[in-house]
Amino acid sequence: AQKITQTQPGMFVQEKEAVTLDCTYDTSDPSYGLFWYKQPSSGEMIFLIYQGSYDQQNATEGRYSLNFQKARKSANLVISASQLGDSAMYFCAMREGPYGGATNKLIFGTGTLLAVQP
Amino acid sequence: GAVVSQHPSRVICKSGTSVKIECRSLDFQATTMFWYRQFPKQSLMLMATSNEGSKATYEQGVEKDKFLINHASLTLSTLTVTSAHPEDSSFYICSATISGRASLQFFGPGTRLTVL
């Protein structure tokens, strides 16, 4: 069963507007972590933001925020004030098990290709 | 900080040859390193988890005799694709976790392997 689902293969957004990239997950583990990574055409994976399952508040990192809705098992990424340099592939990923636990494996979604238009 | 390098960034080889890819943590000691494979327009698929001084743990369906992993030190892991074939052509990415920050993976820039 797919554990991380990104239903948007591609998205367009106008420069300076906000965009939301969807991510839903499935796990029976009460402790887990959710990550978003950006992959530009160069191929490197750039860490953007992290949300722990027990975190009370939604994570924010500059222009990135994570809309964490635990009951709905969703962890959408919101990018505010889009820039041309935000054009890239975006991957949602999940770690099952507690932070710092023995198993640190990440399961990745299929990604969303974001294109920022001038 | 937390920089991971990979070498080479791009390699082209003949079918039947072996290729070694290095993954180094430059400014930290990596307790665990991971090797991923990414086909064009697809997601990252974990191949194996590598801990320094012990045998790698391979994911289901990954041939351990074909993809040899050696984690010789806390800053270096190598992936050797043995007897490479065209279907092994892919983007290989490593990541490393820092001792004490076990969940956050720092990724290398990737190695694009093309087998002719």
HADDOCK unambig.tbl for C-alpha pairs under 7 A between the chains (distance, minus, plus):
assign (segid A and resid 43 and name CA) (segid B and resid 109 and name CA) 6.38 0.50 0.50
assign (segid A and resid 43 and name CA) (segid B and resid 110 and name CA) 6.51 0.50 0.50
assign (segid A and resid 44 and name CA) (segid B and resid 108 and name CA) 6.56 0.50 0.50
assign (segid A and resid 44 and name CA) (segid B and resid 109 and name CA) 4.39 0.50 0.50
assign (segid A and resid 44 and name CA) (segid B and resid 110 and name CA) 6.34 0.50 0.50
assign (segid A and resid 45 and name CA) (segid B and resid 107 and name CA) 5.80 0.50 0.50
assign (segid A and resid 99 and name CA) (segid B and resid 102 and name CA) 6.86 0.50 0.50
assign (segid A and resid 99 and name CA) (segid B and resid 103 and name CA) 5.83 0.50 0.50
assign (segid A and resid 100 and name CA) (segid B and resid 100 and name CA) 6.94 0.50 0.50
assign (segid A and resid 100 and name CA) (segid B and resid 101 and name CA) 6.43 0.50 0.50
assign (segid A and resid 100 and name CA) (segid B and resid 102 and name CA) 4.56 0.50 0.50
assign (segid A and resid 100 and name CA) (segid B and resid 103 and name CA) 5.79 0.50 0.50
assign (segid A and resid 104 and name CA) (segid B and resid 102 and name CA) 6.65 0.50 0.50
assign (segid A and resid 104 and name CA) (segid B and resid 103 and name CA) 5.52 0.50 0.50
assign (segid A and resid 108 and name CA) (segid B and resid 43 and name CA) 6.60 0.50 0.50
assign (segid A and resid 108 and name CA) (segid B and resid 44 and name CA) 6.36 0.50 0.50
assign (segid A and resid 109 and name CA) (segid B and resid 43 and name CA) 6.53 0.50 0.50
assign (segid A and resid 110 and name CA) (segid B and resid 42 and name CA) 6.29 0.50 0.50
assign (segid A and resid 110 and name CA) (segid B and resid 43 and name CA) 4.87 0.50 0.50
assign (segid A and resid 111 and name CA) (segid B and resid 43 and name CA) 6.49 0.50 0.50
